[in-house]
Amino acid sequence: MRTTLDINDKLLAKAKSAAAREKSSLTRFIEEALAMRLRGRRPSKSGRAFVISVYRGTGGLVPGVDPTSNRSLYEAADDLP
């Protein structure tokens, strides 16, 4: 269905840019945004889109694994059963 909307120029420019970054059409981007809003998912006031879960259990890394080294983490993952 076609419709005409009056959208703030700066907001439209941001939406076009975001759609291009996502390799999506502006129409699809707006449809997804409307669907999210209608489902009740509003952007948080802090600007965070979601909350990352944090494991608070005990244990930790195996001795010898450097958490700041991707290579070390990959090698440790390869050693998993």
Backbone as CSV, one residue per row, in Angstrom:
resi,resn,N_x,N_y,N_z,CA_x,CA_y,CA_z,C_x,C_y,C_z
1,MET,0.838,-1.162,0.000,0.000,0.000,0.000,0.893,1.238,0.000
2,ARG,0.554,2.177,-0.791,1.307,3.432,-0.840,0.648,4.452,0.063
3,THR,1.498,5.268,0.681,0.996,6.355,1.512,2.010,7.480,1.485
4,THR,1.594,8.651,1.883,2.483,9.803,1.938,2.645,10.217,3.392
5,LEU,3.896,10.418,3.795,4.186,10.826,5.163,5.042,12.073,5.148
6,ASP,4.864,12.923,6.133,5.755,14.059,6.349,6.719,13.660,7.453
7,ILE,7.990,13.474,7.087,9.003,13.031,8.039,10.073,14.105,8.137
8,ASN,10.503,14.389,9.344,11.570,15.347,9.578,12.771,15.004,8.700
9,ASP,13.350,16.007,8.034,14.446,15.777,7.088,15.647,15.085,7.728
10,LYS,16.020,15.514,8.938,17.176,14.902,9.608,16.885,13.449,9.981
11,LEU,15.668,13.195,10.439,15.282,11.830,10.797,15.283,10.934,9.567
12,LEU,14.765,11.440,8.461,14.740,10.670,7.225,16.156,10.365,6.740
13,ALA,17.046,11.351,6.835,18.436,11.134,6.420,19.087,10.053,7.276
14,LYS,18.829,10.077,8.582,19.384,9.047,9.468,18.819,7.672,9.132
15,ALA,17.525,7.618,8.837,16.891,6.344,8.494,17.465,5.792,7.191
16,LYS,17.653,6.663,6.200,18.234,6.228,4.919,19.646,5.694,5.125
17,SER,20.410,6.399,5.949,21.784,5.979,6.221,21.814,4.630,6.939
18,ALA,20.945,4.466,7.939,20.892,3.201,8.680,20.456,2.062,7.768
19,ALA,19.487,2.309,6.914,19.022,1.278,5.980,20.150,0.874,5.033
20,ALA,20.904,1.848,4.555,22.015,1.553,3.646,23.087,0.730,4.348
21,ARG,23.396,1.075,5.616,24.385,0.296,6.375,23.947,-1.146,6.543
22,GLU,22.631,-1.356,6.692,22.087,-2.701,6.867,21.804,-3.387,5.529
23,LYS,22.148,-2.694,4.448,21.879,-3.207,3.094,20.397,-3.564,2.945
24,SER,19.562,-2.631,3.391,18.111,-2.799,3.360,17.505,-1.606,2.643
25,SER,16.283,-1.765,2.194,15.593,-0.627,1.597,15.029,0.250,2.709
26,LEU,14.785,1.506,2.383,14.186,2.416,3.357,12.808,1.904,3.754
27,THR,12.051,1.380,2.793,10.721,0.847,3.082,10.808,-0.270,4.113
28,ARG,11.708,-1.214,3.897,11.854,-2.345,4.816,12.291,-1.866,6.201
29,PHE,13.218,-0.892,6.226,13.702,-0.348,7.486,12.553,0.272,8.284
30,ILE,11.725,1.057,7.613,10.593,1.709,8.275,9.566,0.670,8.715
31,GLU,9.314,-0.344,7.888,8.368,-1.404,8.267,8.829,-2.111,9.543
32,GLU,10.128,-2.436,9.615,10.664,-3.108,10.798,10.564,-2.208,12.030
33,ALA,10.850,-0.930,11.865,10.763,0.000,12.989,9.323,0.117,13.486
34,LEU,8.379,0.188,12.571,6.967,0.249,12.962,6.541,-1.034,13.667
35,ALA,6.960,-2.175,13.142,6.597,-3.455,13.748,7.153,-3.545,15.174
36,MET,8.399,-3.112,15.372,8.990,-3.136,16.709,8.202,-2.236,17.653
37,ARG,7.854,-1.069,17.188,7.113,-0.127,18.038,5.730,-0.669,18.385
38,LEU,5.073,-1.292,17.422,3.733,-1.834,17.659,3.765,-3.043,18.590
39,ARG,4.895,-3.762,18.619,5.047,-4.889,19.555,5.387,-4.393,20.947
40,GLY,5.615,-3.090,21.087,5.909,-2.531,22.393,7.375,-2.449,22.709
41,ARG,8.224,-2.739,21.737,9.660,-2.647,21.963,10.115,-1.230,21.674
42,ARG,10.354,-0.485,22.708,10.836,0.880,22.553,12.326,0.909,22.850
43,PRO,13.042,1.797,22.185,14.461,1.933,22.528,14.600,2.377,23.978
44,SER,15.574,1.831,24.658,15.756,2.213,26.058,16.283,3.638,26.132
45,LYS,16.024,4.287,27.239,16.462,5.668,27.402,17.967,5.771,27.502
46,SER,18.623,4.688,27.870,20.078,4.716,27.980,20.737,4.583,26.612
47,GLY,19.952,4.291,25.577,20.505,4.124,24.244,20.948,2.706,23.951
48,ARG,20.836,1.824,24.939,21.229,0.425,24.743,20.062,-0.338,24.155
49,ALA,20.316,-1.065,23.085,19.250,-1.802,22.411,18.904,-3.102,23.140
50,PHE,19.852,-3.657,23.897,19.604,-4.917,24.575,20.553,-5.050,25.756
51,VAL,20.280,-5.998,26.606,21.120,-6.259,27.777,21.895,-7.538,27.544
52,ILE,23.168,-7.492,27.775,24.010,-8.673,27.608,24.042,-9.434,28.932
53,SER,23.785,-10.726,28.869,23.831,-11.557,30.067,25.271,-11.756,30.511
54,VAL,25.479,-11.766,31.794,26.812,-11.966,32.347,26.777,-13.195,33.251
55,TYR,27.678,-14.130,32.997,27.780,-15.325,33.827,28.490,-14.954,35.118
56,ARG,27.852,-15.221,36.244,28.420,-14.848,37.531,28.825,-16.078,38.352
57,GLY,28.990,-17.193,37.681,29.369,-18.424,38.361,30.835,-18.430,38.734
58,THR,31.263,-19.549,39.273,32.663,-19.681,39.668,33.429,-20.409,38.585
59,GLY,34.694,-20.410,38.718,35.524,-21.111,37.747,36.490,-20.134,37.113
60,GLY,36.333,-19.896,35.866,37.205,-18.961,35.173,37.920,-19.653,34.042
61,LEU,38.909,-18.995,33.543,39.665,-19.532,32.418,40.637,-20.611,32.877
62,VAL,40.914,-21.479,31.971,41.915,-22.515,32.215,43.269,-21.815,32.333
63,PRO,44.105,-22.260,33.255,45.431,-21.641,33.366,46.151,-21.666,32.022
64,GLY,46.792,-20.556,31.688,47.530,-20.463,30.438,46.750,-19.818,29.311
65,VAL,45.450,-19.553,29.502,44.646,-18.902,28.470,44.661,-17.401,28.726
66,ASP,45.090,-16.648,27.726,45.151,-15.195,27.833,43.844,-14.608,27.289
67,PRO,42.993,-14.022,28.146,41.706,-13.518,27.687,41.823,-12.296,26.776
68,THR,43.007,-11.703,26.671,43.187,-10.549,25.785,43.733,-10.958,24.421
69,SER,43.913,-12.260,24.217,44.472,-12.756,22.963,43.454,-13.631,22.233
70,ASN,43.041,-13.195,21.053,42.109,-14.008,20.260,42.707,-15.366,19.937
71,ARG,43.978,-15.381,19.602,44.631,-16.648,19.256,44.574,-17.616,20.431
72,SER,44.851,-17.118,21.626,44.832,-17.953,22.823,43.424,-18.503,23.064
73,LEU,42.407,-17.650,22.891,41.022,-18.089,23.089,40.609,-19.114,22.035
74,TYR,41.001,-18.882,20.771,40.675,-19.851,19.714,41.326,-21.188,19.964
75,GLU,42.598,-21.149,20.369,43.301,-22.401,20.638,42.670,-23.144,21.806
76,ALA,42.235,-22.417,22.833,41.581,-23.046,23.972,40.247,-23.647,23.539
77,ALA,39.529,-22.971,22.656,38.248,-23.486,22.163,38.456,-24.747,21.334
78,ASP,39.563,-24.814,20.598,39.845,-26.009,19.803,40.120,-27.214,20.676
79,ASP,40.563,-26.982,21.907,40.882,-28.083,22.819,39.670,-28.614,23.552
80,LEU,38.493,-28.015,23.362,37.279,-28.474,24.046,36.876,-29.845,23.538
81,PRO,36.265,-30.659,24.422,35.863,-32.003,23.999,34.747,-31.977,22.990
